[in-house]
Amino acid sequence: MNIRKGIHLPLHYTEWKENSAATGSIANVHTDPQASFIPENNSNLPEFGFYRHKGDYMTTVLAIPSNAQSSGITQTRMLPIYLRSAVTPSVTYLTAKRAFDILLSCTMMIILFVPLLIVMILIKLTDGGPIFFRQKRVGLYGKEFYFYKFRSMVINAEALKQQILANNQHGKNSITFKMKRDPRVTWIGRIIRKTSIDELPQLWNILHGDMSIVGPRPAVPAEVKKYNPHEQRRLNVVPGLTCIWQVSGRADLDFQQQVELDLRYIRDRNFWLDMKLIVLTVPAVLSGKGAY
């Protein structure tokens, strides 16, 4: 289990309680699975440990020196540390996952070359604009990369977005924006979005290593800046082409539902779960449910 400094979360508070079972005082901090804290004013923390708590949460136990203030209950400001993973996946799993990503992305690009070429021609003939849509997205541990899709909207789609924000299907205050019958989508765009063909250029991102076949969808930097500590845990894994919420309702799910399903994947991920999600993605795409 590796703990490294990373994204600074907001300052939290905990309580110190005298505990005769250990040297000095013990601070019992009930946190999310991937949030850990040390006292801001204590650089000589002797040790700390992680213990499984019932449900999906961890209990973080910090050993505090015996000379620390511990009479009664004292609130102490805590300095956050970003815990990259509460449960570190095995090297075997990560190696197999990467090898599978390379094999499948290469195979799909070869098999789908002709259909993809036809899509590119149709996009170009629609309005003469660019074939691909390139955008910065946030990947593993906050690293930004360029993300590719087939362009499914009019050329000035981003400029027009401000005019339709009030129609956000996820709510006016949601981090993400989704709208049924978005007027910015072109005729060919509706087809390729409904069938998820617009996402296939991300096979290049997968081959390059910025993405995986299975993983949480990568968000844009502006959205990530609005993440709270709970939501920031989505950045603990390589983003992917499909994941649990892609086979469980897609855009019909609101942002918080998407987050919870992504965190469920991060907690439970293994090679067989990845295979199951890939298989389930096929009927989800063919049904077109939640794709708009």
N, C-alpha and C positions, 0 to 999 in steps of 0.2 A: 504494500500500500504506500503510495507516494503522495506527500503533501508538498505543494510548491506555491509560492506566492504568485498571484495572478490577478484576476479582476477583483477590485476592492468592493466589497459589499457594504451596505450601510452599517453604522455602528450598532451593536446590539448590547443588551444588558443581561446579566445573570446574577444569581445570588450565591454568596459563599456560605457554606454551612459547616459547622464543626463536625468532624467525623472521627470517632476514636479508632476506627478500624484501619486508619492509615496515618502516616506521618504528616502532621500539619493539617491543613484544611482541604476539603474536596469541593470543587465546584461541579455540580451536576448540570449539564447543559443539554436540554432536549432540543435537538436541531433537526433540520432536514438531513436526509442521508448523505448529502455532499456539501455540508457547510460545517466548518470547524472554527473554533475561536481560541485565542490565547489572550491573557490579560495585557492590555496596552502598556502598562507601566512595569511589566515584569519580563526582563530579557533573559533571566536565568531560570526559566521554567524547567524543572528537572525531568519531567516525563508526562506523557499523556497517553491515553489509550482509547480504543473504540470498542464498544460492546453493543451487540445486537439488542435492540429494544423490540417489543411486540409491535406487529404491524410493519409499516414501511419506513419506520424511523430508526435512527441510531441514537444512543445515549453517549455523549462525549464526556469522558471523565478527565478532568484536569487536576494534576497534583500541584497544590499551591504550597510554598514554603511555610513552615510552622510560624515564622515571625510575621506573617502577613496578618492584616487586621481580620479578625474572625469572631469578635464578640457579637453575639446575636446574629442578625442577618444584615449584611451590607451589600448594597448594590454597587457593582464595579463595572466600569466601562470596558468593553472587550474589543480587541482589534481583529477584524476578520482575516482569515486565510482562505484561499480558494483551494478546495480539495478536489483534485481532478477526477477521482473515481473512488467511490466508497468500496467497490468491489472490483479489483483489477482483473480484467479478462486475461486468460492464459495466452502465452506466446503462440501456442499451437493454434488457438482459435483465430487470433489476429493474422497469423501467417496464411492460414487456410482461407480466411475471408478475403485477404488481398489477392491471393492467387486466383480465387474464383472470380473476383471483380475483373481482373485482367483478362481471363479466359472468356467470360461471358460478354464483356464489352467489345472485345475484338471480334468475336463470333457474330454478334448482332450487327455490328457495323458492316461486316462483309455480306451477311445474308440480306440485310435491308438496304443495301447500296442503291439499287434501282428504284424502289419505292420512295426512298428519301430524295433521290435526284428529281423525281417527278414533283414531289412536294416543293422543292426549292424552285423549280421552274414556275409552278403555279403562284407561289408567293411573289416572285419577281414580276410576273405578268399582271398581278392584281393592281399594283400602283407604282411599280418601278422602284420601290424603296429597297432597303437592305433586306437580305434573306434572314439573317440571324439577329437576334436580340441579345446584346451583351450587357451584363450588369454586375456590379460588385455585390458579392454575397459574403456572409460570415461563416467560416468553417470551424474546424477543430481548434479549441482553446482561443477563439476570437480571431484567428488568422483570416484575413480577407483574400478572396480570389475572384477571378472573372468567371461568371456563370453564363452558360449559353442555352438559348432556346430558339426554336423557329419563331420568327416574328409573326404574331397573330393579331396584332393591333395596328391601327393607323400610325403613321410615322411620328406624329406629335402627341402620342398617347399620354406621356407623362405630364405634359403641359395641360392637357385636358382633365387630368385626374382631379384637380382642385374643384372643378365645376360639378362633380358627381359624388363627392365625399359624403354628402348627406344621405346617399342611397346605399351606404355600406351594409351588406347583409349581416355582418358580424357586430353591428352597432356603431354608433357615432364615436364612442370612446375606445373602440377596439384597436389594438396594435396593428392587426392585419386588415387588409381591404379586400372584400369580395363582393361582386355584384352580378346577379343574374341578368342576362340580356344586356351586358355592358355595351353601350353604343360605340365604343372605341374599337370593338372587335370586327375584323373584316370577315367577308363570307368564307374565305378559305380558313381564316382563323377559327371560326366556329367549329368547323369540321375537325381540324387538328387538335383543338382544345378538348372537344368532346371525346375524342379517341386517344388523347394524351400523346399524340404523335409530336406535338410541339416540344415535348420534354426530351425527345431522343438525342438531340445534340449533346446532352449531358453525358452521353456515353464517352465523349472525349474527356470531360471532367473526371469521370471515373477512371479512365485509362491513365490519366495524368496523375491521379492520386488525391485530388482535391475532394472527391466524393467517393461514395461506395454505392453498390446496388441497393443495399438496405441501410437505412439510417434516417434520422429526423431531417425534414426538408430545410435547406439553408435559407436563412432570413437575410434581408437587406440590412446594412449598418444602421439606418435610421430606426428600424424596428428594434434591433438589439439594444440600442441606447435606452429604450424604454423598459427593458426587461427588469423585473425585480430579481432578488437572489434566487428564488425558487425557479423562475423561468430561465435564468442564466445556465442552469444545469444542462440545458439542451446542447450547450457547446462542449460537453464532455466527450462527445464521440464525433467521428467523421460523419458529415451529413450525407444523405442518400437520395436515391431516386424514388424509393417507396419505403413505407414503414407502416405501423399499425393503423394510424388514422387514415392512411390512403386506402385501406381496405375496409374501413369502418364508417364510411360516410363522406370522406374527402372534404370538400369545401362546405358541405352542409353542417359540419361541426364548427362550433365557435372556437376562438383562440385558446381559451382555457381548457377546453376538452382536448384540443390538439396537443397542448403542452403535457397534460396528464398521460396521454397515450404514448407520447415520445419518452417521457420519464419511465413509464412502465417498460418500454423496450430497452432503455439503457440499463435498467435494473435486471431484466431477465434475459438479455441477449445471449445467444449461443448460435452455433452453426445451424442447428436444426430449426430453430425459430426463424432464422434468415431464409432457409429453404421454404418453410411454410408460408412466409409472407410473400415470397416471390411467386409461389403457386397461386396464392389467393389474389395477387395483383391482376392476374389474367382475367378472371371473371369480373373483377371490379372495374377494369378498363372497358371490357366489352359491354357492360351494363350502362356505362356512361353516367351512373348516379353520382351526383355531387360534383360533376365536372362542368364548369361554365366560365 
